[in-house]
């Protein structure tokens, strides 16, 4: 793989975010926030009627996209900003663009701006990542 500045990263798509997975992850993480499993609580908070995906799942879509592109254990740095909610049933797409290619300590590193967009709903996560690319 020969990444180049300006190159678009392949898209990682989820057609419909699953409320069942949100509930399962909330149980695994012992996340006490009911917005991840109780639509009535979401409504009481004025956020609509659909449950809200956990931030770590949203970030996971971006990490999955990076690993599908550059391979497992490729991520060297990742910093993210969560900009909007993802709700059950939303479609999401993770992608990005290469901003720099460099060598550091014998590794070829690729810096990228990456993001997660909601279908019809704008950007949910904005992030910067550095991945190591195998030669």
N, C-alpha and C positions, 0 to 999 in steps of 0.2 A: 504494500500500500504506500502510495506517495501522496500524502495530504498536502494541500496547498492553501494559502491564505485566500479566503473568500469561498472556499468549498463548502457546500451545504451538506450537513450530516443526514444520513438516512432517517426517515421518520419512524417512530415507534408509536403505534396507534392502539387505543383501547376504544372499542365501539360504544360500550356502555359501562360506566363505572358501577360496580356491584355493591348494593347496600348490604348484602350478606357478608361480603368480604370485609366491609367496614366494621360490622358488628363483631366478626370473628377477630379481627386485629385489635379492636378495643378490648375484647376479653383477654387476648394473649398479652397485651401490654398493660392490662389492668388500668386502662384509661377510664377515669370516672366521668368524663364529659359526655352527657347524654345526647349532644348534638350529632354524635356518630351512630346512634341507633334509635333515637326517639324523634320521629317527625313532629309530634305535638310540642316537644321542647323547642325544636327549631322554629316552629310557628310562634310560640310564646316569646321568643327572642326577636321576632320580626324579620326572620331570615328566609321566609318561604315555608314550604311544607315538606321538602325533601331533606333527608339526612345529609350531613356534610362529611366528605372524605377527610381522613387524617393527613396532615402535612407530610409525614414520612412516606405515606403511600404515593403521594404526588411526586415527591422527590425520587422515589423508587422508579417511577416511570422514566425519569431522566437518566438515572444510573443504568437502567436496563437498556436504554437506547445507546448510551456510550459503550456499554460492554458488548452489545451486539455488533457495534461498529469496530471497536478496537480490541476486543477480546476480554476474557475474564482477568481480573486483577490489574486492569489498565489504569484505573483512576488514581491519580497522585494528589489531586487537590480538587475540592468542590466547595463553593460557597454559594448560598442561595438566599433569595428574598421571596417570600410568599406574598403575592399581590392580590389574589382573590380566591374565593372558595370554589371547590369542585363539589358538585352535588350528585347524589345517586341518579343514575341514568344519563349523565353527561357523557359525551364522547370527548376524548382528549388526544392530543398529539404532542409528543416530545420530539424536538429536533434542535438544530443549532447550526452554527457556522464557525469555521476555523478562522481564528484571528492571528495566530502566530505558529511557526514551526521552528524548533530550536533543538540544540544538543545541550545536555547537562549531565555531567558525570557518566558519560558513555551511553546515555539514554536519549532516544529521539522523543522529544516532548511536543505535544500539540496543545496549544491553548485554544479554548473555544468559548464563545457565548452560546449558552443553551437555554432552552425554555420549554414550558408546558403550556399549551393553549387549549382552552375549552372550545368545543364546537359551538360557534355562534356566541360565545360568551367572553372572549378576550383572553388575556394572558393570566394564568394562575400562578406560575413560578418563573422567575428570572434568575439565571445562575451563570457563574463562570466556572469552567472546569479545565484541568490540565490532565491529559491522558498520555500514557507511554504507548508508543507504537512500535510493534515488532518490525524488524527489517526483513 
